[in-house]
């Protein structure tokens, strides 16, 4: 089977993506994975012939066949011209539809983000050229399972190249005491990645652990190297001012307990593996399958973050990390792992085995290959089963509505719950039935 992928790397043209096995070189996880998945598919699945189409082809894996395309429309046309059975993309479906129509190439939307807009969901569900939507997180899929898009949904988690951290795991069996109370944050310094929450609670962490030190890896230019920065050179001016307020002293100097490192490549693992606690997007907003949470655990560092969205998919609460609801709970969780060496080592040992089992690329490639084979054979795919965690965001009701629509107990055109409360949805649905009868 011939599978084409489109990577829009126009804003990160200077990033070297030629060696996916070495891990993310310091760009957004989505951009890295659009180069990594075809690379690992070629290694692990002989039945699949991948093509990587990109805005810039200068620093892509040499083992892959590549083509240059300046935009999504050109990429879709290139995939059709190449004779692709499938075209994997993440952008505007209307552009893809025009290029793929009557071509025989099936579109697969590889969604790395939450889809929270009803019109967008409707458009994807109704689009005949988008044959499948692959989500990288179960919680993200469960949130929209009562929408008719669920008939197109698959869930395949992102992979992680374990060999990329082998040098930092060479002593993983040793339980050596780490004397530095180091906390490391990894992520873009943009509002969606939640660093402001960690900044807000950091003074409280210092109260609980006076010698705690925070190392910050990331920049507001992670996704766009041309983004304008504030006076500290860390992020967009307004956002930088927000998160720096609790991290600066009255004289304007940065607290001595905080160090900003900017963007880093694989050398970031020196800091990450030396941490006692890793923090990834402490608000949890927008996260579907946060790669940094997987990276921390792969080097044996427990993660403390929000009990939200993709963190629920990538961190086993109280097993490989701590997922928290309130600011105080998060501060206390960080302090616990800094102070309790036995607890930290217990979670550290769990981290590595969990990541190896759940996120290895061999497993991920096998799941993608099975999906391609099923689609090529026009086999009907079963709905994605509920992960569990039934009370999270009214999941029980979303599944009830999905099943009700399937068996004709609820009107097919009933809206998805989305952010409505179950009670509000039920009232609106009953009102709609009354209006129709009237």
N, C-alpha and C positions, 0 to 999 in steps of 0.2 A: 504494500500500500504506500502511496505517495502522500506525504503530509507536509504542507507548507505552513510556516509560522511567520508572523510579522512582528518585528521588533522596531518600535519607534525610539531610536537612540539619538535623535537629532539634538537634544538638549544635554546629552552626556557624551558627546562625540570623543572627548578625551579619555574616557574610561576604557581600560583594557579588559575586554570580555573574552579573550582568546583561550583562557584556561579555566573553564567552569569547575573542574575538579579541585581547583585551589580555593574555591569558595567565592562568595560575593566580594568583588574587589573594592567596594566602597561606593555603591550606587543604590538606587531603590531596589527592593527585593523583586518587584515585578520585572524590571528591565533585566536583572540578572537571570531570572528564571526563564524568560523567553529565549535566552541563549543557552541556558543549562539544560532545559528539557530536551530539545532536539539533539543536543550533544550526547546526553545519556541514553536517549532512545536508540541512537545509532550504535552505541556500545552494547546495549543490553537486549535489543529486540531486532533480530536480523530481518524480520518480515516487514519492517517499516523503513522506508526511505525518506529521510527528512530533508527539507529545504528551509534555510533561514533567509528570509527577506528582511532587509533592514535599511534604515535611512542612511547609515554609514556602515560600510563593510570592511573598513580598514583593520579593526581589532576584534575580529570574531574568531571562533574556533577554526583552525585550519583544516580539521578533519571534516568539516561540514561544507556541503555545497551551498553557496550563498548567491544572492542577487540583490542589487541595489534598487530601492524604490523610494522616491521622495515623500510619498504620502500613502495613506491607506488605500485609496482608489487604485493607485498604480500597483501597490502590493497585491491587491486582490486580482487585478488583471494579470500580473506576473504569475500568480499561483494557477490561474486558469490556463494560461499559455503553457505552463510547465506540465499541465495535465494532472494537477493534484486531485486526489480523492477527497481530501479535507483541507480546509484553510482555517487555521487557528489564529484568532485575533482578539483584541480587547476594546476596540474603539466603536465608532459610529456605525450602527447596523444598517442604516439607510444607504450609506456609501457602499458597504459590502454587498448589499442586496442587488444593487444595480449591476455590479461587476459579476456576481455569481449567477444571476438569473439565466436559466436555460443552459447552464454550462456543464452540469453534471458534478461540479465541485460543491461539496456540502460545507457550510460554514459552521464553525464551532466557536462560540463566544466563551473565552477563558476569562472568567470574572474574578479578579483579585480584590474587588471592593464590594461593599454592601450595596445592594440595589434597593433603594428606599423610596423610589418615585413611582406611583401607580401608572402614570402614562408611559413611562419607560418600560415597566413590566409588561403592560398591554402590548406595546410595540414589539417587544422581543417575542412574546408568546404568539403574536399573530403573524410574524415574519416567516414566510416559507423557506427563505434561504438560510435562516439560522436553524440548523437541525438539532443542535444540542447546546446547552449552557453548562459548562463545567465550573463549579464553585470550589474554592480551595478550603472552605471551612464549613463544617456541619451546622454550626449555629446560624450562619448566614443563610444557609439553605432552609433550615427549619423556620426561620422568620417569615419566609414567603411561600411556605408549603401550601397555604390555602388559596394561593393565586393559581390561575390555570397554567402559569409558566412551569409549575411543578411537573407537568408531563414531559418537559424537556430537560429537567435537572439531573445532573450527576454531581457527586462530590468526590474529589480526589485531592488529598492534601498535597502540599508542596514537598519536594524532596530536599534532602540535605546531604552534601558530600562529606562523609565522615573522615575520609582521608585528608581533608583540608585542615583538620584539627589534630591529626595524629601526633604532631610534634609537641602540642600542648597537653596531650594526654599520656605521654610516655610514662609518667609516674602515677597513673590513675588509681592503682591499687594501694598506693601509700596513703596513710592518713596523717600527713604532716600538719602540724599546727600552723595556721596562717596568722601572724601577729599583727598585720595591718588591717584595721577595720575599714576596708575599702568597699564602697558601693559604686557600681559602674552603670551609667545609663547609656544606651545605644539607640539612636534614632534621629530622624530629621527634626530640626528645631523649628517646627511649624505647628500651628494650633492643633491640627488633627492628630498629632502624635503625642500630645498631652504632657510635654515636659513641664509646663507651668504648674501642674499639680504636684510634681515632685519638688519643684522649687518652693512651692508654698509650704510643704510639710518639712522641708529640710531643717529649718531652725528647730522644729520639734524633735527631729531625729538627733540633732546635736545635744539637745537637753537630755535625751535618754542615753546617748552614747557620746560623751564629750570629745573623744578622739576619732570620731567617724570622719571619713574623707570621701567626697563625691567626685568621681571622674566622669566627665561628660564627653561622649564620642558622638559627633554629629554636627550638622550645620544646617542653616536655612537654605543652603544652596545644594543640598543633596540631590534634589530632583531637577533643579534648574541652576546651572552654574552662573547664569547671568542675573540672578535675583539681587535686588538692592538690599544692602545690609545696614543695620543700625550702628550706633557709635562704638559698640564693643566688637563689631564685625561678626556677630553670631547669627543673626536672624533679621527678618523684616523689622523695620524700626518700631512699629507699634507693639508687635508681639515681643520683641526683645525687651522693651521697656517693662512689659507686664511681668515676664518671668525673672528679670534681673532685680526687680524691686526687693524681694525677700532675700536675694543672694548678695546684696551689696550693703556695706556699712554706711553710717551717716556721712562719712567723708567721701563717699563715692567709690571706694575701693571694693573689689570682689572679696568676699569672705575667704579667709585662708584655707578653709576646709573644702573649697571647691576649685577644681581645675578643668578648664575647657580645652579639649584637644583638637576640635575641628573634625573634618572628614579624615578617615583613616582607611587604609586597605587591610590586607591580611595581618599587618602589624598590630591591629587592634586586639588580636587574641592575646598578646602579651599582657595587656591590661585586663581584658575580660577574664582570662584564666587565673589572674591574681586576685580577683574580687571574691568577697564573701557573699555578696548579694548582687544580682543583676536586676535592673529595672527596665522594662519595656512598656512604652505607652501607658502610663499610669492612669489614664482616663479610660482606656480601652476603646475609645471611639474610632470608628472606621476599620478596626482590625478584623481581618478574616482568618489569616494564617500567618501571624507575625514571625518572620524569619529570625529576627534577633532573639526572640524567646527560645527558639530551637537552638541557635548558636550557643547561647549561654549554657543551656542544659547539656549540650554536646561536650563542653569542656568541664562539666561537673559543677556548674554554678547555679544554685537555686534562684528562681525568679520570683520577685515580689511585684505584683501588679494588680490591676482591677479585675473584679469578678464579672467580666463582660466579654461578649462577642468571641473573637478568635482566641483570646487568652484561655477561654474555657476549652478550646480544642487543642491547644498546644502546651498547656501546663496542667499537670495533675495536682489539683489542690491538696495540700498537706502531704503530698508524696514527692513531687519534684519541685515544689514551690509553694507560695502562699498567695491566694487570690483574695482581695480585700474589697470591702464596700465603702467604708468611711475613711476620711483622712487620718483619723486617729488610729484606726485599725491598721492602716498601711504603715504609719510611722512605727507602731508597736511591732508589726511584722518584721520590718527591716531591723529594728533593734534586737528582736529575739534572735535572729540568725547571726547578728554580729556578736552577741554576748554568749550564746549557747553553742559551743563548738560541737558537742555531741549531736545536737539536732541538725546543725548545718551539714555535718559529715554524713548523716543518715540520708538527708535529702540529696546531697551531692552524689552519692552512690546510685540512688534511684534515677537521677537525671540521665546519666549516660545510657543505661539499659533501656530506658523509656524511649529516648530519641532514636537509638539504633533500631528498635523494634517498629516504631510508628512512622518514621520519616526517612527511611533509607531509599535511595533512588532506584534500586532494583525493584522494590515493592511498588513504588510510584509508577515506574515505566511499565510494569506488568499490568497495572490497573488501566493505564492509558491504552495499552495495546488491546486489552480486552474490550474496551469501549470502541476503539476503531473497528475491531472485528465484528462486534455486534451491529454497529451502524452500517458497515459494508454489507452485511448479510440481511439488512433491513429487519433485524429482530426487535421485537417490542421490548423495551427496557422497563423493569419494574420501578415504581416510585421509590425514591430514596427513603429508607426507613428512618424513623425518628431515633435520634441518638439517645434520648432519655432526658433527664433534667427537665421534666415536664412542666414545672411551674415557671421556668424562666421565660419572661416576656409572653405569658399566656400561650405557650406552645401547645398545651393540651387542647385549647379551643381552636387553634389553627389546624390541628390535625382533625379535630371533629368536623370542622367546616369542609376540609378537603374530602373526607370520606363521605360527608353528607352530599356534596356536589356529585361525587362519583356515582352514588346510588340514587340520585334524584330526590333526595330528601330536602336539599337546599338548592335554590335556583343557581344554575350554572353562571349567571351573570352577577351573582352577589359579589360585592367588593371584598377584597382581602382585608383582614383586620388591620394590618400595618400597625400604626401607633395608637389606634383607638383602644379604649378599654373594652374587655369582653361585654360589659353591660352596655356601653355606648353602641357597640356594633350591633348587638341584639335589638336595641331600640330602633336604630336606623333601619335595620333589615325589616323589622315588623312594619315600620312606617311605609317602606317601599312596597310591601305587599298590599297594604291598605290602599295606597295610591293607585296601584295597578288594577285592583278590583273595582275601585271607584271609576 
